[in-house]
Amino acid sequence: MNEAKNCQWRVARRPEGNVVRKDFEYMEIDIPDIQDGEVLLKTLYLNLAPVMRMYMSGESAAGEQSLDIGDVIHGRGVAEIIESKHSDYKEGEIVQGQMGWQTYKASKMTDKEKFRKIPDMGAPYSLGLSLLGMTGLSAYFGYFSHGNPNRGETVVISGAAGGVGSTVVQFAKMLDCYVIGIAGGEEKCNFIESLGCDESIDYKSGDIVNRIKEAAPNGIDLYFDNVGGDILSACMENLAMNSRIVHCGSISEYLLDEPFGLKNYTNLRRTNSSLKGFFIYNHLHEIDSAEEQLVRWIKDEKIKSVEHVVDGFMSMPEGLAQLYDGSNHGVALCQVRHCTYSD
Ligand SMILES: NC(=O)c1ccc[n+]([C@@H]2O[C@H](COP(=O)([O-])OP(=O)(O)OC[C@H]3O[C@@H](n4cnc5c(N)ncnc54)[C@H](OP(=O)(O)O)[C@@H]3O)[C@@H](O)[C@H]2O)c1
């Protein structure tokens, strides 16, 4: 990475299957000058999220415009304001918002970019992309607002070792639930048990329908779905009466040419159950109060951030590929620059 330039990753071609280095184009351009009403942002961290492959495929996802070949890839980041001609922002403030895959950005801080100041909590600013970013907030609104959770119930969480999943595991344990996490491989299963899961299921080995039945003999009260596909179908076979499914994501389907096509949804009717989707950007008006609650829990050490940190801007393409081959634990993000925070 060249510190004297604005370094960028752009779409070189549409990915087929998982992303590979040739799908990305690396560019160095001049660091922008700012005009009145703008700030100059210097990137500290960038988020890596499954949705970024959709952007690269030309899909208009997560409220962002679709990308053409040659466009800078969308992505949220944490940045320091190093120059300001904007009345609401001062030099030295740390913000998170739509940075794109680049090392500097001139911004008018528009509503569309959804910038927020990150509270200085004496903790690394990467929290702005993990627990206090869209990942933690998705877990928060998905579980508490859409899951209608009850204390002590049986909760199943897929993608449990990922960013959203590892946070929901911790929320469900705060409510003394019996938590069954689903993840790929023995090592990840050990990891989610260390986070608090009462049982773990490795979806890559054995019959998932029966393994869930054994772990939840009285059925699932709440299934938090990060993956869709076969695992959603297996949970549908194991619903308790009046159960709830929160549809957060469907990463197992993102690389398919055709949608999965769930066949057993009629089990919802038999069990008086519901399946409810949600989209984090429909909750923007409630973020302040959610953030206050999350900050309290972090300070009280009730929840902790689980981060998978990719080192250096040049590793962004491989970092994105890792989400689809499952090598990340927790929220995947890239440390673009080393930064300090006040203790
Ligand atoms: N509704 C919303 O507003 C919203 C907001 C944020 C995220 N999301 C969605 O929520 C989900 C989780 O997001 P995240 O940021 O937490 O993701 P993440 O940290 O990138 O986790 C992704 C994990 O999914 C698992 N995975 C990958 N392919 C899989 C497959 N074929 N079958 C089963 N598991 C698979 C992998 O773990 P294993 O090794 O265990 O397979 C991987 O580590 C994604 O689907 C994302 O699109 C939705």
The ligand as a Gaussian input file, in Angstrom:
#p B3LYP/6-31G(d) Opt

LIG

0 1
 N      -30.514000      -8.965000       7.416000
 C      -29.529000      -8.087000       7.494000
 O      -29.735000      -6.869000       7.553000
 C      -28.113000      -8.607000       7.544000
 C      -27.077000      -7.813000       8.066000
 C      -25.772000      -8.358000       8.136000
 C      -25.548000      -9.656000       7.655000
 N      -26.577000     -10.357000       7.111000
 C      -26.386000     -11.755000       6.649000
 O      -26.177000     -12.522000       7.824000
 C      -25.325000     -13.629000       7.524000
 C      -24.128000     -13.605000       8.461000
 O      -23.378000     -12.420000       8.191000
 P      -21.957000     -12.222000       8.858000
 O      -21.486000     -10.880000       8.480000
 O      -22.013000     -12.641000      10.274000
 O      -21.141000     -13.318000       8.075000
 P      -19.723000     -13.867000       8.358000
 O      -19.109000     -13.420000       9.624000
 O      -19.017000     -13.624000       7.114000
 O      -19.943000     -15.413000       8.499000
 C      -20.104000     -16.157000       7.403000
 C      -20.012000     -17.601000       7.870000
 O      -21.003000     -18.322000       7.156000
 C      -20.602000     -19.660000       7.101000
 N      -20.868000     -20.213000       5.794000
 C      -20.299000     -19.874000       4.621000
 N      -20.813000     -20.642000       3.634000
 C      -21.699000     -21.477000       4.228000
 C      -22.533000     -22.531000       3.753000
 N      -22.546000     -22.870000       2.459000
 N      -23.342000     -23.155000       4.636000
 C      -23.340000     -22.820000       5.934000
 N      -22.555000     -21.852000       6.472000
 C      -21.757000     -21.202000       5.611000
 C      -19.069000     -19.688000       7.358000
 O      -18.862000     -20.328000       8.596000
 P      -18.700000     -21.933000       8.681000
 O      -17.231000     -22.227000       8.577000
 O      -19.274000     -22.262000       9.990000
 O      -19.407000     -22.523000       7.517000
 C      -18.685000     -18.238000       7.474000
 O      -17.686000     -18.026000       8.427000
 C      -24.943000     -13.502000       6.062000
 O      -25.800000     -14.335000       5.317000
 C      -25.191000     -12.027000       5.759000
 O      -25.471000     -11.831000       4.404000
 C      -27.837000      -9.864000       7.051000

